[in-house]
Amino acid sequence: MQYRTLGRSGLKISALTMGTFSFGGAGDFAMVAKQGVKDARRLVDVCIEGGINVFDTSNMYSLGRSEEILGEVLEGKRDEVLISSKARMRIGDGPNDEGVSRYHLIRECERSLKRLRTDRIDIYFMHEWDGLTPLEEMLAALDTLTKHGKIRYIGCSNYSGWHIMKALAVSDSKNYPRFVTQQIHYTLEAREAEYELLPISVDQGLGIMVWSPLAAGLLSGAFGRDRAPASSRQAAGWSEPPIRDKERLWNIVDTLTEIADSRGISAAQVALAWTLTRPSVASLVVGGLNEQHFKDNIAAVSLELSGEELERLNQVSRVPYIYPYWHQHNFAKERFSDGDWALHASYEDLGKQ
């Protein structure tokens, strides 16, 4: 297992994080899995044996049941691992049962701590943007939780570029804790994060944690133009991530499968290995229905793709060179920063646009 520094913090996290999205299986989460304590304990043990030291959950996964199961199976092992959890999403019918108000964040953090059977959450994510709550209020609440020792580091998830920069500016001006990480959806199929979120991470020192790095299994090799598992979450009605160009998706899957077959490994390993090469990526949050899924994912950490393989994957998957980036490519590349190159390096083969 590799251990990578999370952004500009001093925290070392494993290149893979165990996602517990499938623990509990209440409501819509039953489309993914319904793992109870027995199954969860077995899978957590496999991950710990494989060197994974981060376990990711949320207060809204199965309405808290995921946290409860994770807390139970980590008893006696808590000091060996890190826990990340989240707040923001709606978890009830009341007017204050969503958002990042001081009221909601402090209440939900304390509830999560009880469910997790712990006295601290190591990485606490704002699960989604809240445009109604002032950032000063959100960050002041996180400052309080940090000073009380209930959380160690903070991060955001599913923010746009200007949301992140605005929050960092408030943190810097008010001397509040700063995001050290963002958890985003980023795969060979979904590379839109390269326009703003990767450059911001490089420039501002945010370590990226990637959720659903196999695009809900679509990049695992189990799916293709003429095949889809009948037991998949998509077959049950799951709609994330949205696929806007299916032909492009299957072209990516074809390339993944060709590289995987030439090496005698799984397409999932190739997809994960590519993502681990990307700028500022610290860890991939992976799920699994059985032990073999996790063992296969763990093997991807030691996979080194060749320059030719990386270029094939880049060519088949890169997103359009939209404005203002093509203009910058034409006239500004001699003065690019490392943050700029997080996007533009994928287009170096292009002439003037």
QUIZIUR-V514924 format. One record per helix or strand. SS is the DSSP state (H for helix, E for strand). FROM is the first residue (numbers start at 1). TO is the last residue. If there is no record, write none. Layout:
ss | from | to
SS | FROM | TO
SS | FROM | TO
This chain:
ss | from | to
E | 3 | 5
E | 12 | 14
E | 16 | 19
E | 23 | 23
H | 27 | 31
E | 35 | 35
H | 37 | 49
E | 54 | 56
H | 61 | 73
H | 78 | 80
E | 82 | 87
H | 102 | 116
E | 121 | 126
H | 135 | 147
E | 151 | 157
H | 161 | 174
E | 179 | 185
H | 192 | 194
H | 197 | 204
E | 207 | 211
E | 224 | 224
E | 227 | 227
H | 246 | 263
H | 267 | 276
E | 281 | 286
H | 291 | 302
H | 307 | 317
H | 325 | 331
H | 333 | 335
H | 338 | 347
